Amino acid sequence: MREAFWEKLTNRSGPLGRLNSRELISLRALLATAMRDPAG
């Protein structure tokens, strides 16, 4: 399900479709950091 969601976001007609691979990797890393539990 997660892969299908990511595919919809990143395909050419999706909202992230204009990002290149490097930008998508950076975005993924930023989102992972933002979602981390601050309590550790």
Stockholm file with secondary structure:
# STOCKHOLM 1.0

chainA/1-40         MREAFWEKLTNRSGPLGRLNSRELISLRALLATAMRDPAG
#=GR chainA/1-40 SS CHHHHHHHHHSTTSTTTTCCHHHHHHHHHHHHHHHSCTTC
#=GC SS_cons        CHHHHHHHHHSTTSTTTTCCHHHHHHHHHHHHHHHSCTTC
//
